[in-house]
Amino acid sequence: MQIGPYKLTSLVTSTFALDGGAMFGVVPKTLWSRQVEVDDLNRIKMVTRTLLLESNDRKILIDTGNGDKWDSRMQEIFKIDTKGYILPDSLRKHGIASEDITDVICTHLHFDHVGGNTRIENNRIIPSFPNAKYWVQEENWKLANKPHAKDKASYLNENWSVLAESGMLEILSSERELFNDIKLEIVNGHTMGQQLPFISDGTSSMIYGGDLFPMKAHIPIPWVMAYDNEPLRSIAEKNKILPRLLEQDTIIFFEHDPDTVACRLISTEKGIIGGENIFI
């Protein structure tokens, strides 16, 4: 797919699983279990999906997934599987070396979004993309380094401390156009300072759903996660954003949906829902 100067490529970087009740909050299991596959531990199957944007002068990644710095215990808890999905290997299949990446846009610093920012080499944690700038919002940066008890376990500084020490982090303080045809939109319900890249050339547009729309099943307004720090704010953000996306015929890209890469929106009597899967 092409939007403006950018060739867009979807890359799955891992499969994993989280508790279904946590992923759908107050929505009853009798409803959400119709939408997703659930195991005997009440975990639902998910993926981490990165978006690669290539232009003449930039090679950009949006988020980097779980990464592979996990011990066996944590791999078992989250059912993390990176076999066949290692991001540098996937990039090489598209003719891109890790050194070619110019920018990594971090929607937020939870481990399942930035675990691939760094890797282990000779028992040292090093940047996965040594020539890249890593972009993050200031509000999320502050929270990641001084998290509250609710999501402290989601912020692991092994995924960014070496980047800060190396001067590779770029801290932003507001919504803005980051590059030509890429605007960052800030939402705060899931965690403060989550930035969702909106890619548009005035004709075609796509928004990276991050954890506002992690899966297609999260499009309906009340379907928000118990993981959200402020679920009522997430609902308000969805109420504000969805009508605009529908009007603009914007594609939503899903970071965590194992079955649907992206989709357009459809207006129904029961509200806005997702349409057919779009492969990217």
Secondary structure, 3 states (H helix, E strand, C coil): CEECCEEEEEEEEEEEEEEHHHHHCCCCHHHHCCCCCECCCCEEEEEEEEEEEECCCCEEEECCECCCCCCHHHHHHHCCECCCCCHHHHHHHCCCCHHHCCEEECCCCCHHHHHHHEEEECCEEEECCCCCEEEEEHHHHHHHHCCCCCCHHHCCHHHCHHHHHCCCEEEECCCEEEECCEEEEEECCCCCCEEEEEEECCCCEEEECCCCCCCHHHCCCCCCCCCCCCHHHHHHHHHHHHHHHHHCCCEEECCCCCCCCEECEEEECCEEEECCCCCC
